[in-house]
Amino acid sequence: MTKDWYLKNNVNYAKLCKEAKRLLLACGGNIEDAMWSVDKMKYKADKGHFNWTISTCLKYKLND
């Protein structure tokens, strides 16, 4: 999504970028691992019907 989309939908773009950076650092800089964890969280959220943010990936055990 573009920066304008985040601004229009009241999503703090700077916070989103900070969370993404924290996730990437937590994954040891491996972008594939970071993308996998986001995809896994999206799948679990869709299946479990809950809202999430990127920082949720840092708190949630994704190996289930």
ZAMARGU-4260 file (C-alpha; in steps of 0.2 Angstrom, whole numbers, plus 5000, padded with zeros to 4 digits):
<rodrens>
0) 5000/5000/5000 | 5005/5018/4997 | 5009/5030/5011 | 4993/5040/5006 | 4983/5024/5009
5) 4989/5023/5027 | 4986/5041/5030 | 4968/5040/5023 | 4964/5025/5034 | 4971/5033/5050
10) 4985/5020/5051 | 5001/5028/5058 | 5014/5025/5043 | 5029/5029/5054 | 5023/5017/5067
15) 5020/5004/5054 | 5038/5006/5047 | 5045/5005/5065 | 5036/4989/5068 | 5042/4982/5051
20) 5060/4986/5055 | 5058/4978/5072 | 5051/4962/5064 | 5065/4962/5051 | 5078/4964/5065
25) 5070/4950/5075 | 5072/4939/5060 | 5090/4942/5059 | 5088/4953/5044 | 5081/4939/5033
30) 5067/4947/5023 | 5060/4930/5018 | 5058/4925/5037 | 5049/4942/5041 | 5037/4940/5026
35) 5034/4922/5031 | 5029/4928/5049 | 5018/4941/5042 | 5009/4929/5030 | 5007/4916/5044
40) 5000/4929/5056 | 4988/4935/5042 | 4982/4917/5040 | 4980/4914/5059 | 4970/4930/5060
45) 4959/4926/5046 | 4956/4909/5053 | 4953/4915/5071 | 4944/4931/5066 | 4955/4943/5076
50) 4964/4959/5072 | 4983/4960/5072 | 4998/4972/5068 | 5015/4968/5063 | 5021/4969/5081
55) 5009/4955/5085 | 5021/4944/5075 | 5035/4948/5088 | 5023/4942/5103 | 5015/4927/5095
60) 5022/4910/5094 | 5021/4907/5075 | 5027/4889/5075 | 5010/4882/5080
</rodrens>
